[in-house]
């Protein structure tokens, strides 16, 4: 079965409006998390930051990057939700981070 990608069971949605430098730690921690667990990270970005778009587009098969038509905060969130195709979703801010403690069991 090597070479076949498992179907993702969960998505982390980040409606992002911060520039790359301010959102990088959040985006990086979420991407690492989903890559380890075969999830999806869906970033709906209304920041207008061209550097951020260039950095994120195509950087991982576990990342869906999209720019909303409606640039409001509500439109940004709804855009991310519309792209979710998994059974489970978690919304996360672009100023939040995911940490793991190696000696602790995962908390679901």
Legacy VTK file of the C-alpha trace (Angstrom):
# vtk DataFile Version 3.0
C-alpha trace
ASCII
DATASET POLYDATA
POINTS 108 float
0.000 0.000 0.000
3.008 2.310 -0.098
2.614 5.228 -2.445
-1.126 5.491 -1.749
-2.159 8.388 0.450
-4.663 7.605 3.187
-7.861 9.614 3.215
-7.671 12.420 5.778
-10.005 12.130 8.756
-9.651 15.648 10.150
-8.925 19.220 9.148
-7.571 22.224 10.995
-9.062 25.428 9.611
-7.206 28.703 9.972
-8.970 31.827 8.745
-5.841 33.972 8.602
-5.520 37.736 8.344
-2.063 38.330 9.799
1.013 38.781 7.594
3.445 35.869 7.207
5.852 36.981 9.923
3.072 37.227 12.519
1.302 33.983 11.535
4.301 31.768 10.728
4.619 29.963 14.074
0.919 29.175 14.129
0.848 27.939 10.534
4.029 25.920 10.971
2.843 24.189 14.164
-0.507 23.290 12.586
1.139 22.013 9.409
3.550 19.821 11.372
0.621 18.422 13.356
-1.479 17.497 10.314
1.474 16.068 8.403
2.282 13.680 11.279
-1.354 12.514 11.456
-2.435 12.601 7.805
-4.783 15.524 8.352
-5.436 18.633 6.304
-4.628 22.231 7.087
-6.990 24.635 5.354
-5.810 28.246 5.359
-8.248 30.893 4.146
-6.141 34.031 3.861
-7.483 37.557 3.597
-4.215 39.234 4.658
-3.227 40.297 1.157
0.379 39.303 1.979
2.010 38.159 -1.275
4.997 36.659 0.613
2.638 34.520 2.660
0.780 33.302 -0.411
4.059 32.428 -2.161
5.352 30.591 0.919
2.204 28.510 1.393
1.096 27.668 -2.150
2.214 24.136 -2.957
4.384 23.724 0.147
2.641 20.519 1.301
0.063 18.040 0.011
-1.567 18.416 3.447
-2.178 22.145 2.955
-5.092 23.777 1.163
-4.474 27.505 0.638
-7.318 29.723 -0.501
-8.169 33.411 -0.720
-11.824 34.292 -0.054
-13.959 36.402 -2.366
-15.563 38.002 0.706
-12.655 39.610 2.566
-14.569 40.102 5.848
-13.712 38.028 8.925
-16.965 36.089 8.518
-16.305 35.502 4.815
-12.809 34.269 5.624
-14.123 31.719 8.131
-16.919 30.552 5.833
-14.437 30.149 2.980
-12.326 27.803 5.131
-15.403 25.841 6.244
-16.579 25.395 2.651
-13.272 23.721 1.756
-13.448 21.172 4.584
-14.299 17.691 3.333
-13.340 15.698 6.422
-15.567 14.300 9.155
-13.860 16.319 11.882
-12.771 19.959 11.828
-11.102 22.259 14.324
-10.916 26.016 13.884
-7.688 27.617 15.034
-6.546 31.241 15.091
-3.468 32.363 13.222
-1.962 33.446 16.540
-2.409 30.025 18.220
0.136 27.213 18.258
0.038 23.452 18.761
2.577 21.972 21.155
3.337 18.348 21.885
4.934 17.006 25.025
6.928 13.874 24.101
6.453 12.107 27.437
2.676 12.727 27.557
0.034 10.707 25.706
-1.922 12.599 23.026
-5.122 14.265 24.174
-8.044 13.976 21.794
LINES 1 109
108 0 1 2 3 4 5 6 7 8 9 10 11 12 13 14 15 16 17 18 19 20 21 22 23 24 25 26 27 28 29 30 31 32 33 34 35 36 37 38 39 40 41 42 43 44 45 46 47 48 49 50 51 52 53 54 55 56 57 58 59 60 61 62 63 64 65 66 67 68 69 70 71 72 73 74 75 76 77 78 79 80 81 82 83 84 85 86 87 88 89 90 91 92 93 94 95 96 97 98 99 100 101 102 103 104 105 106 107
